[in-house]
Amino acid sequence: MKQTFYSLTALILFFLSSCKNEPKTEKPNFDFIKTYAGKIDNKYPLHIKLSSENGKINGTYFYDKIGTDIELNGTIENDSTVTLNEFDKNGNQTGLWKGKIINENKINGVWSKPNGDSAKDFTLILTSDNYESSKKAISDSKFSQYNGTYNSPFNDGGISFGRLTIKYNQNKEIEFEITTAHQSGCSGELKGIAKIDSNGIAKYSGQGCESLIFKFKNNEIDVTEKNCDHHGMRCYFSGKYKK
């Protein structure tokens, strides 16, 4: 009888000792505001800001190359699983994020279309940089590279002439000066400030010119004019200008 008692006591002590040594599962932090830098598929850099309250998340992210905000909302579960739904400006769901909080500084997971297609791995790393300042710095760097003088490819022909000078103002505006001429005798010149929209396209509108639209691509700017009276009938601001 004593042997049975001692055996039972030893078993209980072993069980209690085992339970004591089991690692505790820490609950995720359900209340935070954090900015992460990361990549999707290890080749699409982005910045993302997440704000969580009681496990309900709202957020915004942008691809560094594009700079347009994309809205997010979702949840954090007790097992540190994160689910985020992304939406375009019309409220249509465009993506689904499913990830895991690895630690206070890192989230790993998979991005996909809402139906699960086009799945790609993502990694987010906590950054001390402010979301808005990061976006501005990336935007400034992107558009500053377009500073300079551009010429129409028709200049070499001797029949017509076109020149465009661009200076970025670091507040999503560009100062421009554009000139045009034709051997028929007409000429034109226009200076102004064009504002850059969320799609990276600059637009000017002023007296005597309904609009000038500037589209940037590498070392080339495509200009489209609409109802501009600053030149003669055979002169145009429209066209492609190259450095």
N, C-alpha and C positions, 0 to 999 in steps of 0.2 A: 504494500500500500504506500509506504514511504517513497519507494522508488518511482511509483507512478506520479506521486505528488511533485517530486523533484523534477521529473521529466516534463510535466505540464508547466511548472514554474519557469523552467529553462526555455520552453517554447514561447511562452508569453513574453519573457524578457527579450528574446531574439526578435520577435515580431515588433515590439515597441522600439527596439534599437534600429531596426530596418526602416520603420516609418519616420523616425527622427532624422535619419540620414538622407531621405529622399529630397531631391532639390525642389524648392518651391517654384511654382509657375507664377511669374510676375505679370500682373495685368498691365496692358498697355496704357499709356497716358492718353486719356480721352479729351483733354483740354489743352490746346496749343495753337500757336500761329507760327508757321515755319516756312522758310524758303529753301528750295532744293535746286541744285543744278544736276542735270542728268542726261541720259541718252536713251533713245529707242533704237533697238537693233544695233547698238553700239556705233551708230553713224548719223543719228539725227539729234544734234544737241538741242537742249531745251532748258527753260527755267520754269519752275512751278511753285505757286504759293498755296498752302493748305491751311485752312482755319477750322479747327475741330472744337465742338462743344458737346459734351456728353456723348461722344462717339458719332455725332452727325457732322459731316464734313462739307464745307463749301470751298471752292478754290478756282484758280485761274492759271493757265499756263500758255506759253508761247514758244514756238520753234525759233531758235536764235536767227536762222536764215530769213525768216518771214516777219516775225515781230507782231503778229496779230493775236490778240487775246482769245482764248478758247475757254468756255465756262465748264466747271466741274461740280458735281455733288455726289455724295455717297456716305459710307459708314465705315466704322472700325468695330470689329467683333472682339470678344474677350480673348480669342486665341491669336490676336494681333493681325488678323486678316483684314485687308483694306480693299474695298470695292468702290470704284469711282466711275460715274457715267459722265461723258463729255457731250456738249451740245454746241451747235453752231449758232450764229446770231439770230436765226429764225426759229430756234427752239427744237430743231431736229437733232436726235441723238446721232453722233458721228463716231463714237468710240466707246470702248469699255476697258477699264483698268482693273486688273485683279492682282493684288500683291500681298506681301507679308512685311511687317515691320521687323527688320532684323535686329536693330538696336535703335538708340535714340537718334542716330545720325544716318541711318540707311534704310531704304525700302527697295525690295526687289520684287519683280513680278512680270506679268505678261499684258501687253496692250493688244487689243484686237478690235475689229469692227463689232457693232452691237450683236451680230449673229455668230460671232466667234471666228469669222474668217480673217485671213491676213495676220495671224498671231505673230507677235514679235516681242522678245524679251526687253525689259526696261530696268534701269538702275537709277535710283535717285539718291544723291548725297547732300546732306545738310550743308548749307553755305551761310556764312555770316553776312553776305551781301544782301542789300535790300532789293526786293523784287522790282520795284519801279525804277530804282537807279540802275539796276542791271539792264533793264529793258532800254533805258535811255542811252546808256553807254554803248550797247550793241548797235542801236539805231544810228547813233552819231558816227560810229566807226564805219558802218555800212554805207551811209550816204556821203560821208566826207571823201571817200575814195572817188566820187564822181566830180570833185572839183577840177576845174581846168577849162581849156578851150577846145571846142569841137568844130570840125569843118564839114561842109556838105561835100559828098563825093563828086558833085558836079563842078566844083571849083576848078578842077584840072582841065575841063573842057573849054573854058574861056567864054562860054555863053552866059552862064548864070553863076551867082556867088551866094554862099550862105555861111554864116559863122555864129556859133553859140558859146557864150561863156557862162559857167555855172560856179556859184559859191554857196556852200551849205552853211546855214546859220546856227546849227546845233539845237534848234527848237522845232524840228520837222517843217522847216521852211527853206527854200532856196532863193537866192538872188540870181536873176538871170539878165543877160543882155543878148538880144538876137538881132542880126542884121541880114538883109537880103538885097540882091541887086540882079539886074538882067541887062544884057547888051542893048535891049530896046530902049533903055533909058530910065526905066522905073527903078526905084530903090525903097527900102523901108528899114526902120529900126524901132525896137521896143525894149524897154527896161521895166522890171517889176519884181515882185516877190510872189512865188508860187507856194502853196501849201501842200504838204505831202499827206495823203490819206492813209488809212489802215492797210491798203493793198500796196503801198509803196509807190503810188502814182502821184505826181505833182500836178496841180491845176492852178492856172491863173485866170482871173476874170477882171476886166477893168474897162474904163471908158474907151469906146471904139473897138473893143475886142470882147466878143462874147466868151471865148475861152481859148486858152492854149493848154494842151495836155502834154506832159513830159513822161515818157516811159523809159526806165533805165534798164540796161542790159549790158553787163561787162563794160567795155569801153565805148559803148554806143548809146545814144539817146534818140528815141523816136518821138518827133514833135508832130502833133496834130492840131491844126487851128480850125476855129469856127467863127465865121463872121468878124474877121479882123480887118480894120480899115487903115492900117498903118503902112501900107505899101501899094504900089500900082497893080494893075490887072494881071500883068505877066510875072509878077514877083510873088513868092510864097514863103511863109515861115515853115510850113509843113515839110517833113522829110526826115531822113535819117542823118544824124551828125556823128562823126567819129573822131576820136582823138588822134 
